[in-house]
Amino acid sequence: MGRPVQSTGRYAKSVEMIFNYEYFNVESLKQQIMKRTLFMDFSVEKENSKINVKREFAAPLDKVWSAWTESEILDQWWAPKPWKAKTKSMDFNVGGFWLYTMTGPDGTEIWSKADYISIDPRKNFKGLDAFCDSKGVVNPEFPRSEWSVSFSASGDSTFVNIETKYEKLADLEAIIKMGFKEGFTMALENLDDLLDQ
């Protein structure tokens, strides 16, 4: 069984470890990114406290939609290696939520919850994301974000646009400092590998 994190200080350090660029094999990541010819754009709008990611996947829209909306598939790619994602429960419906943990190689567990607020099948879903405990009780000491994930087909590829909005600039800057860009890039690379299978 995983080792839950008790104190806020240790919890913050563990969250930082998930996304910390130095924690991963930097050269391996660089090589993987260079091998890819798929489009990716990561931008930050500080004036709107927003992160925008546009990413191309070499797979049909239905397959990519399933990868973002089915827990059995999400568990295979959502966590940047060597962390692993595991779903406790998921109800992909408006008013439902996804409760999951990311577990580190030392057994450290980081719990998160995504509350679904709108779903337009195969086109878009929106949700509120937060760090929480294993029962889904949101941790108010960490910023909560609103996600909008949109999907569009283009030839043999699917483009996914991810908009992540924070309540204030300080929240956005805290997430960026934790290494969100690097960790999320690695997770999307995991999805590439999964879609290639």
C-alpha positions, 0 to 999 in steps of 0.5 A: 500500500502507498505511503500517504503524505501527511504534512503540507510541507512534505506534500508540496515537496512531493508534488514538486518531485512529480514535475521537477525537471531535474528528477528525470533523465533530462538527456532521454527527454531531450532525445525523445522530443527531438525524435518527434515531429508532432506539433506542440505549443506551450504558452503562458498568458500571465495577464489571464493566469492561463496556460495553453497547450496545443498538441498533435497526436498521430491517431484518430479522434475517437482513440484520442478522446477515449485516452482522455476520458476512460480511466483504464487508459488514463492510468497508463499515461497520465503520470510522468515516469517513473510515477504511476497513475491509478484511478480510485473512481471515475464518473465521466459525466457532468457532475461526476469526477475522477479521483486518482493518485500518482504514486512515486517509486518510493511509494509516495502518493499524490491524490488529485480530483477532477470535477467535470462541469461540461462535456460535449462528446468528441469535442470538448470537456471542462473540469475543475482540478485540485489536489486532495486526499484519498477521499477526494477532500480538496486541499485548499493550500494548493491552487485549483484550476479550471481545465478546458480540453478540446479535440479536433481531427486533421487528416490522420492526426488529432489536435488537442487544445488544453486551456488551464486557468488559475484564479490568480497569477501567483497560483499559475506561477507556483504550478510552473515553478513546480515543473508543470511544463516538463511533467506534462510534456512527459505525460503527453509523450507517454500518450504518444507511446500508448497510441503507437501500440 
